[in-house]
Amino acid sequence: MSDSRLPKALTAPRTRALALCGALVTALFGVAAFVPLPYTLTWPGVTADTLGSYQDRPVLTITGAPVRATDGQLRMVTISATSPGERTTFWRSLQAWFDRDEAVRPTDTVYPQGNPAKAEEVTARQMAESQNSAAMAGLSYLHLSPDQVKVKVDLGDIGGPSAGQMLALGIVDKLSGDGKGGDLTGGLKIAGTGTIDDQGTIGAVGGVPLKTQAAARDGATVFLLPKDECTDAKVNTPEGLRLVPVGTLGEAVSALEALRNGGGVPSC
């Protein structure tokens, strides 16, 4: 079709320039939607009961002291993420932005090392340190000597430091329960997150909104978390999941006691 058959408004130089610019912008947006960006996609990961087994192996094996049978659950929770070498596109990031079960984070905050092998090495070391601290904190709380009581932790290939609180609580429950012959959990499914040091101080870990989703998905009704992460935890909190902030192992044990007895329990 020649220009002579088109309306003059469509053949004017200004109109043609605007049409060309519009086409270029559309093309740029189309390309940008599929260009890899330096972001990592994350979503709720697996959970594991520290009182039970993970991948058919006991999470906690304790020797040197009597171990009691337990009821209820103490679940540590994780988040999953795309691999360090995998880049997320603008379009995929936009989809995740509107999905409560996904989150987009700068890759260097998830994998500071950039190298997948190095990242796995770091998270494995963090898990080992977390296990040692959880054992020290749990045994110290019960006034037991780590020279006499040995704790072995097996969580497969799960890495990172965030299982510390729940591992320490698992040790306390297996060795002492509520101190009166009952369970620390009161038979409930408790989940939680938080680092722990040798003295029992519980620290922040990040990714709490996704971890609460994983906890609720796997049946937990109570979620123990570091005090500093209450604000984050209240983002898209699953219905029926009670958020209980704590700062130390002692506070976590006291909160569980209050839950069992119907007493006042801290909340976010």
C-alpha positions as CSV (number, residue, x, y, z in Angstrom):
1,M,0.0,0.0,0.0
2,S,1.4,3.4,-1.0
3,D,1.6,6.4,1.3
4,S,-1.0,8.1,-1.0
5,R,-3.7,5.7,0.2
6,L,-3.0,6.4,3.9
7,P,-4.5,9.3,5.9
8,K,-2.2,12.3,6.0
9,A,-2.0,12.0,9.9
10,L,-0.3,8.6,9.5
11,T,2.2,9.7,6.8
12,A,3.4,12.9,8.5
13,P,7.1,12.8,9.5
14,R,6.3,13.4,13.2
15,T,3.8,10.4,13.3
16,R,6.2,8.1,11.6
17,A,9.0,9.1,14.0
18,L,6.7,8.4,17.0
19,A,5.7,5.1,15.6
20,L,9.3,4.1,15.1
21,C,10.2,5.1,18.6
22,G,7.2,3.1,20.0
23,A,8.4,0.1,18.1
24,L,11.9,0.5,19.4
25,V,10.7,0.8,23.0
26,T,8.5,-2.2,22.6
27,A,11.4,-4.2,21.2
28,L,13.7,-3.1,24.1
29,F,11.1,-4.1,26.7
30,G,10.7,-7.4,24.9
31,V,14.5,-8.1,25.0
32,A,14.8,-6.9,28.6
33,A,12.1,-9.3,29.7
34,F,14.5,-12.2,28.8
35,V,17.9,-10.8,29.6
36,P,19.5,-12.5,32.6
37,L,19.7,-10.2,35.7
38,P,22.0,-10.6,38.8
39,Y,19.1,-11.8,41.0
40,T,18.3,-15.1,42.6
41,L,14.9,-16.6,43.0
42,T,14.0,-18.1,46.4
43,W,11.1,-20.1,47.8
44,P,10.0,-22.1,50.9
45,G,12.4,-25.1,51.3
46,V,12.3,-28.4,53.2
47,T,11.7,-28.7,56.9
48,A,13.1,-31.4,59.3
49,D,12.0,-32.5,62.7
50,T,15.1,-32.3,65.0
51,L,13.4,-34.9,67.2
52,G,12.9,-37.3,64.4
53,S,14.6,-38.3,61.2
54,Y,15.7,-36.7,57.9
55,Q,16.2,-38.7,54.8
56,D,15.7,-41.9,56.9
57,R,18.5,-41.0,59.4
58,P,18.1,-39.6,62.9
59,V,18.8,-35.9,63.1
60,L,20.1,-36.1,66.6
61,T,22.1,-39.0,68.0
62,I,23.1,-38.5,71.7
63,T,25.4,-40.7,73.7
64,G,26.7,-40.5,77.2
65,A,23.3,-39.8,78.9
66,P,19.8,-41.3,78.9
67,V,17.6,-40.2,76.0
68,R,13.9,-40.1,76.3
69,A,11.1,-40.8,73.8
70,T,9.4,-37.6,72.6
71,D,6.1,-36.6,71.2
72,G,5.4,-33.5,69.1
73,Q,7.9,-32.0,66.6
74,L,10.6,-29.3,66.6
75,R,11.1,-28.5,62.9
76,M,14.0,-26.5,61.5
77,V,13.1,-24.8,58.2
78,T,15.0,-23.8,55.1
79,I,14.6,-21.8,51.9
80,S,15.5,-23.0,48.5
81,A,17.1,-20.9,45.8
82,T,18.2,-21.1,42.2
83,S,21.8,-22.0,41.7
84,P,24.5,-19.4,41.8
85,G,25.2,-19.7,38.0
86,E,21.5,-19.4,37.1
87,R,20.3,-15.9,36.2
88,T,16.7,-14.8,36.6
89,T,15.1,-12.8,33.9
90,F,13.1,-9.5,34.3
91,W,9.9,-11.3,33.4
92,R,10.5,-14.2,35.8
93,S,11.4,-11.7,38.6
94,L,8.2,-9.8,38.0
95,Q,6.2,-13.0,38.3
96,A,7.9,-13.8,41.6
97,W,7.3,-10.3,42.9
98,F,3.6,-11.0,43.0
99,D,3.8,-14.5,44.3
100,R,3.7,-14.8,48.1
101,D,5.6,-18.1,47.9
102,E,8.6,-16.7,46.1
103,A,11.1,-13.8,46.6
104,V,13.8,-12.2,44.5
105,R,17.1,-11.2,46.1
106,P,20.4,-9.9,44.8
107,T,22.5,-12.9,44.0
108,D,25.5,-11.6,46.0
109,T,23.3,-11.6,49.1
110,V,22.4,-15.3,48.7
111,Y,25.8,-16.5,47.2
112,P,28.4,-13.9,48.3
113,Q,31.1,-16.1,46.8
114,G,29.6,-16.4,43.4
115,N,31.2,-19.7,42.8
116,P,28.8,-22.7,43.4
117,A,31.4,-24.9,44.9
118,K,32.7,-22.2,47.2
119,A,29.1,-21.3,48.3
120,E,28.5,-25.0,49.2
121,E,31.7,-25.1,51.1
122,V,30.7,-22.0,53.1
123,T,27.2,-23.2,53.9
124,A,28.5,-26.6,55.0
125,R,31.0,-24.9,57.4
126,Q,28.2,-22.7,58.7
127,M,26.1,-25.8,59.4
128,A,29.0,-27.5,61.2
129,E,29.6,-24.5,63.4
130,S,25.9,-24.2,64.1
131,Q,25.7,-27.9,65.2
132,N,28.6,-27.4,67.6
133,S,27.1,-24.3,69.1
134,A,23.7,-25.9,69.4
135,A,25.3,-28.9,71.3
136,M,27.2,-26.5,73.6
137,A,24.1,-24.4,74.2
138,G,21.8,-27.3,74.9
139,L,24.2,-29.2,77.1
140,S,25.1,-26.0,79.0
141,Y,21.5,-25.2,79.6
142,L,21.1,-28.6,81.2
143,H,24.3,-28.3,83.1
144,L,25.8,-31.3,81.3
145,S,29.4,-31.7,80.3
146,P,30.2,-31.9,76.6
147,D,33.2,-34.1,77.5
148,Q,30.7,-36.8,78.8
149,V,27.7,-36.3,76.5
150,K,28.2,-36.4,72.8
151,V,25.8,-35.1,70.2
152,K,25.9,-36.0,66.5
153,V,23.8,-34.1,64.0
154,D,22.8,-35.4,60.6
155,L,20.8,-33.1,58.3
156,G,22.1,-34.5,55.0
157,D,23.2,-31.8,52.6
158,I,21.3,-28.9,54.3
159,G,23.7,-26.0,54.9
160,G,23.8,-22.7,56.7
161,P,23.6,-21.6,60.3
162,S,19.8,-21.2,60.8
163,A,19.0,-24.6,62.4
164,G,20.8,-23.7,65.6
165,Q,17.9,-22.8,67.8
166,M,15.8,-25.9,66.8
167,L,18.7,-28.2,67.2
168,A,19.4,-26.9,70.7
169,L,15.7,-27.3,71.6
170,G,15.8,-30.8,70.3
171,I,18.7,-31.7,72.5
172,V,17.0,-30.3,75.6
173,D,13.8,-32.2,74.8
174,K,15.5,-35.5,74.2
175,L,17.5,-35.3,77.4
176,S,15.2,-33.5,79.8
177,G,11.8,-32.7,78.2
178,D,9.9,-30.2,80.3
179,G,11.9,-31.4,83.4
180,K,8.8,-33.0,84.8
181,G,8.5,-36.1,82.7
182,G,6.6,-34.4,79.8
183,D,7.6,-33.1,76.4
184,L,9.0,-29.7,75.7
185,T,6.6,-29.4,72.8
186,G,3.5,-30.4,74.7
187,G,2.8,-32.6,71.7
188,L,2.5,-29.6,69.3
189,K,4.2,-29.2,65.9
190,I,6.7,-26.4,66.6
191,A,8.8,-24.9,63.9
192,G,11.4,-22.2,64.1
193,T,14.6,-20.6,62.9
194,G,17.6,-18.7,64.3
195,T,21.3,-19.0,64.8
196,I,22.6,-19.9,68.2
197,D,26.0,-19.4,69.9
198,D,27.6,-21.4,72.7
199,Q,25.9,-19.2,75.3
200,G,22.4,-19.8,73.9
201,T,21.9,-16.4,72.3
202,I,19.6,-16.6,69.3
203,G,20.4,-14.5,66.2
204,A,18.7,-13.4,63.0
205,V,19.0,-15.4,59.8
206,G,16.9,-13.8,57.1
207,G,14.3,-15.3,54.7
208,V,11.7,-15.6,57.5
209,P,8.6,-14.8,55.3
210,L,9.4,-17.8,53.2
211,K,10.2,-20.0,56.2
212,T,6.9,-19.3,57.8
213,Q,5.3,-20.6,54.6
214,A,7.3,-23.8,54.8
215,A,6.5,-24.3,58.5
216,A,2.7,-23.9,57.9
217,R,2.8,-26.2,54.8
218,D,4.4,-28.9,57.0
219,G,1.8,-28.6,59.7
220,A,3.4,-26.3,62.3
221,T,1.1,-24.1,64.4
222,V,3.8,-22.2,66.3
223,F,6.9,-20.5,64.8
224,L,9.8,-19.5,67.1
225,L,12.0,-16.7,65.6
226,P,14.6,-14.2,66.6
227,K,13.2,-11.1,68.1
228,D,14.8,-8.8,65.5
229,E,12.8,-10.5,62.7
230,C,9.3,-9.9,63.9
231,T,8.6,-7.2,61.3
232,D,9.7,-9.5,58.4
233,A,7.8,-12.4,59.8
234,K,4.5,-10.5,59.7
235,V,4.7,-10.3,55.9
236,N,2.2,-12.8,54.6
237,T,2.0,-14.8,57.8
238,P,0.1,-18.0,57.1
239,E,-3.2,-18.2,58.8
240,G,-3.1,-20.3,62.0
241,L,0.6,-19.9,62.5
242,R,1.5,-18.2,65.8
243,L,4.7,-16.1,65.8
244,V,6.7,-16.3,69.0
245,P,9.9,-14.1,69.2
246,V,12.7,-15.2,71.5
247,G,16.3,-14.0,72.2
248,T,17.9,-16.9,74.0
249,L,17.5,-20.6,74.4
250,G,16.2,-20.0,77.9
251,E,13.5,-17.7,76.5
252,A,12.5,-20.3,73.9
253,V,12.1,-23.0,76.6
254,S,10.1,-20.6,78.7
255,A,7.8,-19.8,75.8
256,L,7.2,-23.4,75.1
257,E,6.4,-23.9,78.8
258,A,3.9,-21.0,78.7
259,L,2.3,-22.6,75.6
260,R,1.8,-25.9,77.3
261,N,0.4,-24.3,80.4
262,G,-1.8,-21.6,78.8
263,G,0.3,-18.8,80.1
264,G,1.3,-15.5,78.5
265,V,3.5,-16.0,75.4
266,P,5.4,-13.2,73.6
267,S,4.1,-12.4,70.1
268,C,5.1,-10.3,67.1
